[in-house]
């Protein structure tokens, strides 16, 4: 398959003209990878079951893993959800457009393939101008998981998408690096109290400010589940590099000490380290930064970079799993082959 690459950026005065062919492709049932503020998405018309089927095929995605439907305006939610409760409206007022996905009872117009047979639908209004413009020009709600091979680190640059999906999709819109770097927060509003299914750029504390009590699904902390997942990111191993990833969790000084000991004992110069606090004189060290926001923005790119540089093993420092750190640790725990808790 021929893949067209469209290079643009937020604020591009020629944006409409550049991405119009991609919007037409969405209407025709084709696949378009595009940037959002979280990660790149692989999009198709959410109301076209055959187009959605192609998303699963291009990614190698399990058929029971539901997709998130992206809209450009708040009004779009009323066509896709059977009901929009007061709590949903409160969250929309506070966090949309942005990295928050709402789980609601689905409208009959949504194909079962989009929701993996569930009676609920995941809906988000992204804030990224290219994503919003693509939805508007296509005049379709766009179903989109991350634009990568299923199970691999999520794509935060156009190059990541090209590496994984070139030749498998009709269009890739390269709009530069994403801002958040992690997938959206997913909150289930069909339960009482609401339940956090996947942590992301909107934190648990921020949700509680609006909703009051919020339950947290055990999958958020790495517990494996059986049966159909109600959200992406719950059931399967995700975000994993080709290298074996070892996550070391615990007090900061003990984590740094243990990693230095491991670097001295593993006997290979192809060990990568994802560093936040520690200093290391061995291995291929990638510093993720000191703020949690910077770590979130860089972690997927760092995993891909260490694969590219030939690391056989990657050792990652754990960080406190509070606020945005909960989302970072959720991704690292899902990706890890081994977790060491000190």
PyMOL commands that set and color helices and strands:
alter all, ss='L'
color gray80, all
select helices_A, chain A and resi 15-27+49-59+74-80+86-95+112-115+129-138+158-165+204-211+218-221+252-265+292-308+324-335
alter helices_A, ss='H'
color red, helices_A
select strands_A, chain A and resi 4-7+32-34+41-45+68-70+100-105+120-124+142-146+171-174+185-188+195-198+215-216+244-249+271-275+284-287+313-317+338-341
alter strands_A, ss='S'
color yellow, strands_A
deselect
rebuild
show_as cartoon
